[in-house]
Each structure stands twice: as structure tokens, then as C-alpha cells.
Amino acid sequence: MAGGEPPIGTQAMLSLDGLRALIEALAERGYQVLGPTVRDGAIVYDEVAKLADLPSGWTDQQDAGRYRLERRTDNALFGYAVGPQSWRRFLHPPIERMWRAHRTEDGFAIDATAVEAEPSKFAFLGVRACEIHAIAIQDKVLVEGPYVDTGYQRRRRDNFLVAVNCGQAGGTCFCASMNTGPKVDAGFDLALTELLDESDHRFLIEVGSVAGAEVLSALRHHAASPEDIAAADAVVARTAGSMGRVLDTKGLKELLQSNPTHPRWDDVAARCLSCANCTMVCPTCFCTTVEDHSDLTGQTAERVRRWDSCFTADFSWIHGGSVRPETKSRYRQWITHKLASWIDQFGTSGCVGCGRCVTWCPVGIDITVEAAAIRATPATSTETDHGRT
């Protein structure tokens, strides 16, 4: 396509070779390109240097407590839902060194060589609509509030997001219920919809930013026809109509906050292992703990920050014991915070409907089922459980 940079909102067509050129163009601009790859029986996010790194011909079968990769009957590159990892592992890493010091004659001095270097510029390839909403939620919590997480802020700066509209709903997806997918609506630089038939493998590409327009202008592409746009819309509509789960959000905040003594909490506590899998795979959770380490000689010391979870007893430990010593109170805290009090704090739900917490729960506890059970038989008492909320 001749001329200058395409305006925001432009929809064009990109071939398979054009997608290869997109990966190369991002790398040439200094981005570390990260995207979906197959490893250890799952689709995970890792460095993508070439088209062959993408999960061609793979899909995932997901249900409560179940995840399996299977071969597709075609060579779709994005023909899966979401895997166990989210993009927060790059933006808000599981382990981060805060500082490191070594002993001197006068005490301790910060070791400048151990301070985290400026991160690479990240280009995320294959970001789903629910994940873009999750990144926006973490932005609100970690950057836009009164207490800025400077490490997250550095890693989030200058990201390039190549979104993908979902062509297949996972067995545990419920993004349509949360109004977070399956079509991306904002927050991306470029957005792809994969179109695949017996004769052609192509992508509808939409420009979402000035940076996206600049990159697309360097790629061989042509204008999308009305038929191309209709085909892409049909892909998204089919996905929206085949969600694996539904969560009724009407009045959900008030429902959960007014049922702290509901008997369902005892029922779920009998099954929950407090393993924290749900919070580890959640793309919006941000709880951490801080650990101080020193070597055996006492010459060096460091402070690291690690992901933590409201499911661990130590997380709510204060002088005299844990605020939430029982599994019941921990699960109630998690689901009530995620679906209710998060709205009070940050103006949005903390759930984007990706379904990871359902898939990766070892005993198959389903957040949509638990919410529906409480809705079906709401308790009348508004008393707190032993004074704890």
C-alpha cells in the first residue's frame, strides 16, 4: 500500500509472510518479541524470533482442573485460548531483587552492579482481549494510584502490544460475561484476526496507535475488503457464542459483600487446598511478600520481592497470629475481593473472565459455580464470621 502511515482504525490484510515480517520489524526496532510457544505440554509465553516458534496447529482443551494440548486439523497459529502464564510475569515478575549490599569497613554499601538493569522494550505478540483488560487493571493498581511501583512502571514503558481477536473460546472462558472479550476494543498497537480456510491463511490487521501505524506502514499489506471484515466479525461472533462458562455479574458485588456467613464458604473450604494456584495464574493478582537474605559469611545481603497469595497463612499474619487462619476465610477473601471490593478500591472488577483459575485449580473449583451457588440461596445474616470480613 503506497502513501504515508495508515490512520488509527485502519483495517488491512496481512499474509503469513506479512506476519513473519511483522516479527522481524519489531525486532529491528529494538523490541524483545514475546509470544506463544509450546513447551512442557502447554502453550507458554517466551521469546519469538521466527514464525516457526508459534504454536502452529495446536489447540488446548480446558475444563475445571484440566488442561491438555491437542493437534488441530489446520495450521492455525492462534487457535487456542490462554495458557497458564499471563503477561504479568514480564511486567510484574515472580521474583525481583530490590537491592543488594556488601559489607565495607564502615558498614554496608549498596552494590550498584546488582541493581536491576533497564528492561528490554517488550513487544507482546498474541495478547487476548481479556489480557489487555488485565494489563489495564494492573496499570490502575501499580501505576495510576498514589503509590507507584517503579519497577512495573519501567517494564510497562514503551511496550508494543499485538493483540489477537479470539477465534476459539476455551472451555473455562467467560470473558463475554465480564465485557472483556473476545474482541479487543482498545489498548493495543495492532490487532490481528486470523482467517484460515483451505485456500488461504491470512490476517485482518487493525491499527490501534501511532506506533502501530508506523510498523504497519513498513509491511506489505493491502486494504481489507467488506468480505474480509465480515469474515473477521464472524470469527469473533462465533467465539462469543461458544463461551465455556457464564458469570452473572448483576448485583454480584452486593451479593458477595452481604453474605460473609453463607454456608457455601464451608462447602468450598472442604475442597480447597489453599495451594494458591488460582492466584498464581491470575493475570490481575499483585500480592507480594518481601524476603531478606544474607550469605553464610555475613558479607552480602539482599532484599527480594516474591509473588505471594491471600491463600497463604503468612500473608495475613500480624502480631498474635493470622487474620485468616481458615481456608474458608481465605477463599472468601479472594473471591469477594476479586469480584466485589476490588470495585470499591479501583473502580473495576478484578476478574477478566480468562478462566485460568478454574482450569488450574487441582480440584476444579469454579469461581462461576461458587458465585452462582451463593446467588441461588443468599443468606439473610450480614454478620461477619468471628468478626472478620
C-alpha positions in Angstrom: 0.0 0.0 0.0 1.5 3.3 -1.1 1.4 6.6 0.8 2.0 7.6 4.4 1.2 5.9 7.6 -2.3 4.5 7.8 -4.6 6.3 10.3 -5.7 4.7 13.5 -8.7 2.4 12.9 -7.4 1.3 9.5 -8.2 -2.3 8.7 -5.9 -4.1 6.3 -4.9 -7.6 5.2 -1.6 -9.3 6.1 -0.4 -12.6 4.6 1.5 -15.3 6.5 4.7 -13.8 5.1 3.5 -10.4 6.4 3.2 -11.8 9.9 6.8 -13.1 9.6 7.8 -9.6 8.5 6.0 -8.1 11.5 8.1 -10.2 13.9 11.2 -9.1 12.1 10.2 -5.4 12.0 9.6 -5.4 15.8 13.0 -7.0 16.5 14.6 -4.4 14.2 13.1 -1.6 16.2 14.7 -2.9 19.4 11.8 -4.9 20.9 12.2 -8.2 22.6 9.3 -10.1 20.9 7.5 -12.4 23.3 4.6 -14.6 22.3 3.0 -18.0 22.5 5.2 -21.1 22.2 4.8 -24.8 23.0 6.8 -26.1 25.9 6.3 -28.8 28.6 2.9 -29.7 27.3 1.4 -26.2 27.5 1.3 -23.0 25.5 3.5 -20.5 27.3 4.9 -17.1 26.6 8.5 -16.9 25.6 10.8 -15.2 23.1 9.6 -15.5 19.5 12.3 -15.0 16.9 10.6 -16.6 13.9 7.2 -17.7 12.7 8.1 -21.4 13.4 8.2 -20.5 17.2 4.5 -20.0 17.2 2.2 -22.9 18.1 1.1 -23.8 14.6 -1.6 -26.4 14.5 -2.0 -26.7 18.3 -5.1 -26.1 20.4 -6.0 -26.6 24.1 -8.8 -28.4 25.7 -9.7 -26.9 29.1 -12.2 -27.7 31.8 -12.2 -27.3 35.6 -8.9 -28.8 36.8 -8.0 -30.0 33.3 -5.7 -28.7 30.6 -4.5 -30.7 27.5 -2.8 -29.8 24.2 -4.2 -31.4 21.1 -3.5 -31.2 17.4 -5.8 -29.2 15.3 -6.9 -30.2 11.8 -5.4 -27.0 10.4 -2.3 -24.9 10.9 -3.8 -22.0 12.8 -1.1 -20.1 14.8 -3.5 -18.7 17.4 -6.1 -21.5 17.6 -6.0 -21.8 21.4 -7.4 -19.9 24.3 -4.9 -19.0 27.1 -2.3 -21.0 28.8 -1.1 -21.0 32.5 1.0 -17.9 32.1 -0.1 -14.3 31.7 1.9 -11.2 30.6 2.3 -10.1 34.2 5.3 -12.5 34.6 7.2 -10.0 32.4 5.7 -6.8 33.8 5.4 -7.8 37.4 7.9 -10.7 37.7 7.6 -13.5 40.2 11.0 -12.6 41.8 12.5 -9.2 41.8 15.6 -8.0 43.6 15.0 -4.7 45.4 18.6 -4.1 46.4 21.8 -5.9 47.3 24.6 -4.7 49.6 28.1 -5.8 50.6 30.0 -5.2 53.8 32.5 -2.4 54.0 34.8 -1.1 56.7 32.1 1.4 57.6 29.1 -0.9 57.4 27.2 -1.9 54.2 27.1 -0.3 50.8 24.6 -0.9 48.0 26.1 -2.9 45.2 25.4 -0.9 42.1 26.2 -3.8 39.8 23.4 -5.8 41.3 20.7 -3.2 40.7 18.2 -4.3 38.0 19.2 -3.0 34.6 16.8 -1.1 32.5 14.5 -3.8 31.0 14.2 -4.5 27.3 11.4 -3.0 25.3 8.7 -5.6 25.2 6.6 -6.4 22.2 3.8 -8.8 23.2 2.5 -10.9 20.3 -0.8 -12.6 20.7 -2.4 -10.7 23.5 -6.0 -11.6 24.0 -8.8 -9.1 24.9 -9.1 -10.4 28.4 -5.3 -10.0 28.9 -5.4 -6.4 27.6 -8.0 -5.6 30.2 -5.8 -7.4 32.8 -2.8 -5.2 31.9 -5.1 -2.1 32.2 -6.2 -3.3 35.7 -2.6 -3.7 36.8 -1.8 -0.3 35.4 -4.5 1.2 37.5 -3.3 -0.6 40.7 0.5 -0.3 40.2 1.0 3.0 38.3 -2.1 5.1 38.3 -2.6 5.1 42.1 -0.9 7.2 44.8 1.8 4.6 45.3 3.7 3.8 42.1 5.5 0.6 41.6 8.6 1.9 39.8 9.8 -1.5 38.6 6.5 -2.2 36.9 6.4 1.3 35.6 9.8 0.8 33.9 8.9 -2.5 32.4 5.5 -1.2 31.2 7.0 1.8 29.4 7.3 1.5 25.6 5.5 -1.8 25.3 4.2 -2.7 21.9 1.0 -4.8 22.0 0.0 -7.0 19.1 -3.5 -8.2 20.1 -5.3 -11.2 18.6 -9.1 -11.5 18.5 -10.1 -14.9 19.8 -11.1 -17.4 17.2 -11.8 -20.1 19.7 -13.3 -19.9 23.3 -11.7 -22.1 25.9 -13.7 -24.5 28.0 -13.4 -22.2 31.0 -13.6 -18.8 29.4 -16.2 -16.3 30.4 -14.9 -13.1 29.1 -18.1 -12.3 27.4 -19.8 -12.2 30.8 -17.2 -9.6 32.0 -17.4 -7.5 28.9 -13.6 -8.0 28.4 -13.7 -10.0 25.1 -13.4 -11.9 22.9 -12.8 -8.9 20.7 -10.2 -6.3 21.6 -11.6 -2.8 21.7 -8.7 -0.6 23.0 -5.2 -0.7 24.5 -3.4 -2.2 21.5 -1.0 -1.1 18.8 -2.0 -3.6 16.2 -4.8 -6.2 16.4 -5.0 -9.4 14.4 -7.9 -11.7 13.4 -6.7 -15.0 12.0 -8.6 -16.1 8.9 -7.9 -19.6 7.7 -9.5 -21.7 5.0 -8.5 -24.4 2.6 -7.1 -21.9 0.1 -5.6 -19.1 2.2 -4.1 -18.2 5.6 -4.3 -14.5 6.2 -4.9 -11.9 8.9 -7.1 -8.9 9.2 -5.0 -6.3 11.0 -6.3 -3.2 12.7 -4.3 -0.1 13.6 -4.7 1.0 17.3 -2.0 3.6 17.8 0.5 5.8 16.0 3.3 3.3 16.8 1.2 0.6 15.2 0.6 2.7 12.1 4.3 3.2 11.7 5.1 -0.5 11.9 2.3 -1.5 9.5 3.5 1.1 7.0 6.7 -0.9 6.8 4.9 -4.1 6.0 3.5 -5.4 2.7 -0.3 -5.2 3.1 -3.5 -4.3 1.2 -6.8 -2.8 2.1 -9.4 -5.1 3.7 -12.5 -5.7 1.7 -16.0 -5.8 3.1 -15.9 -9.5 2.8 -12.7 -9.7 4.8 -14.1 -7.6 7.6 -17.3 -9.6 7.6 -15.3 -12.8 7.9 -13.3 -11.4 10.8 -16.5 -10.3 12.6 -18.0 -13.8 12.1 -14.9 -15.3 13.8 -15.4 -13.1 16.9 -19.2 -13.7 17.0 -18.7 -17.4 16.8 -16.3 -17.3 19.7 -18.5 -15.1 21.8 -21.4 -17.6 21.3 -19.3 -20.6 22.4 -18.0 -19.4 25.8 -17.4 -22.3 28.2 -18.7 -20.5 31.3 -21.1 -17.7 32.2 -20.8 -15.4 35.3 -23.9 -13.3 36.2 -22.4 -10.0 37.3 -25.7 -8.2 38.0 -25.6 -7.2 41.7 -22.7 -9.6 42.3 -20.7 -7.1 44.4 -23.6 -6.5 46.8 -24.4 -10.2 46.9 -20.9 -11.3 47.9 -20.4 -8.5 50.4 -23.7 -9.3 52.1 -23.1 -13.0 52.5 -19.9 -13.4 54.7 -21.5 -16.3 56.7 -23.0 -18.2 53.8 -22.7 -22.0 54.2 -21.2 -22.2 50.7 -17.9 -21.0 52.2 -17.7 -24.1 54.4 -18.5 -26.3 51.3 -15.7 -24.8 49.2 -13.3 -24.9 52.2 -13.8 -28.7 52.3 -12.4 -28.9 48.7 -9.9 -26.0 48.5 -6.3 -27.0 49.1 -5.1 -23.4 49.7 -2.5 -24.2 47.1 -2.6 -20.6 45.7 -2.7 -21.9 42.1 -5.6 -19.6 41.2 -3.8 -16.5 42.3 -0.5 -17.6 40.6 -2.2 -17.9 37.2 -4.5 -14.9 37.6 -3.4 -12.1 35.3 -4.5 -9.3 37.7 -3.3 -10.5 41.1 -0.5 -8.4 42.5 0.1 -9.6 46.1 3.8 -9.9 47.1 6.0 -10.5 50.1 9.5 -9.3 50.9 12.4 -11.5 52.0 15.8 -10.6 53.3 18.7 -12.9 52.5 22.4 -12.9 53.6 25.2 -15.3 52.8 26.8 -17.5 55.4 29.8 -15.2 55.9 27.7 -12.2 56.5 29.4 -10.2 53.7 26.4 -9.7 51.5 22.7 -9.1 52.0 19.9 -8.6 49.6 16.2 -8.0 49.6 13.9 -9.7 47.1 10.2 -9.4 46.4 8.2 -12.5 45.5 4.7 -13.2 44.5 2.5 -14.1 47.4 -1.1 -15.1 47.8 -4.0 -14.3 50.1 -4.3 -18.1 50.3 -1.1 -18.5 52.4 -1.5 -18.3 56.2 1.6 -16.0 56.5 0.1 -13.4 54.1 -2.4 -12.1 56.7 -0.1 -12.7 59.7 0.1 -9.9 62.2 1.3 -9.8 65.8 -0.6 -12.5 67.6 -1.5 -14.7 64.5 -3.1 -14.9 61.1 -6.1 -12.8 60.4 -7.4 -15.5 58.2 -6.4 -18.9 59.7 -9.1 -20.9 58.0 -9.3 -22.0 54.3 -12.9 -20.8 54.4 -11.9 -17.2 55.2 -9.1 -17.2 52.6 -11.3 -18.3 49.7 -14.0 -15.9 50.8 -11.4 -13.1 50.9 -10.1 -14.0 47.4 -13.4 -14.2 45.6 -15.0 -11.3 47.4 -12.0 -9.1 46.8 -11.7 -10.1 43.1 -15.4 -9.7 42.3 -16.6 -7.1 44.8 -14.3 -5.0 47.0 -11.8 -4.5 44.1 -14.6 -2.3 42.6 -14.6 -0.2 45.7 -10.8 0.1 45.6 -10.1 0.5 41.9 -13.4 1.1 40.2 -13.4 -2.1 38.3 -13.7 -5.8 38.8 -10.5 -7.7 39.4 -11.7 -10.5 37.1 -11.4 -10.5 33.3 -13.0 -13.9 32.7 -9.9 -15.7 31.3 -10.8 -18.9 33.2 -7.3 -19.7 34.3 -8.3 -20.0 38.0 -10.8 -22.7 37.0 -8.5 -24.6 34.7 -5.5 -24.7 37.0 -7.3 -25.5 40.3 -6.2 -29.0 41.1 -9.7 -29.9 42.5 -11.6 -28.0 39.8 -13.2 -25.3 42.0 -15.1 -23.0 39.6 -15.5 -19.3 40.5 -18.6 -19.1 38.3 -20.2 -22.0 40.1 -19.4 -20.7 43.5 -20.9 -17.3 42.8 -24.0 -18.9 41.3 -24.4 -21.1 44.3 -24.5 -18.1 46.6 -26.9 -16.3 44.3 -29.2 -19.3 44.3 -29.5 -19.3 48.2 -28.4 -16.0 49.6 -28.0 -15.9 53.4 -30.1 -13.4 55.4 -27.5 -12.7 58.0 -25.0 -9.9 57.4 -22.9 -10.7 60.5 -19.2 -11.3 59.9 -17.6 -14.6 60.6 -15.9 -14.2 64.1 -15.6 -10.5 63.5 -13.5 -11.0 60.3 -14.6 -9.6 56.9 
